[in-house]
Amino acid sequence: ALLYTASLLDSASATALDCGELLPSPERAKILAVWHLLEMAKTTVDRSIACLKPSPTTA
């Protein structure tokens, strides 16, 4: 579920960034704020996924 969520957030982030490039300044700022929130959520999910991976043990 976390991998799927990360993929969805990645797609949403890319879509928001693409849309922001086409808009004038005030609307663009709003879209970039949404993009930033999506990136923060994606980072949280990515870190959660990384924590699930077992760390290598040293001998």
DAGI-V43396 format. One record per residue. N is the residue number from 1. PHI is phi in whole degrees, 0 to 359 (none if undefined). NEAR is the number of other ideal C-beta (glycine too) atoms within 12 Angstrom. Layout:
BEGIN
N;PHI;NEAR, N;PHI;NEAR
END
This chain:
BEGIN
1;none;11, 2;292;20, 3;295;17, 4;294;12, 5;297;19, 6;299;25, 7;295;17, 8;297;18, 9;295;28, 10;297;22, 11;295;16, 12;296;23, 13;296;28, 14;297;18, 15;296;18, 16;298;28, 17;296;22, 18;297;16, 19;295;19, 20;297;24, 21;292;16, 22;265;12, 23;257;18, 24;289;11, 25;310;11, 26;298;11, 27;290;16, 28;298;19, 29;298;14, 30;294;17, 31;295;25, 32;293;22, 33;294;17, 34;296;23, 35;302;27, 36;298;18, 37;297;18, 38;297;28, 39;295;22, 40;295;16, 41;296;23, 42;296;27, 43;299;18, 44;298;18, 45;294;26, 46;300;22, 47;292;15, 48;296;18, 49;297;19, 50;298;15, 51;289;12, 52;282;14, 53;284;12, 54;293;7, 55;280;8, 56;293;6, 57;271;5, 58;267;4, 59;267;3
END
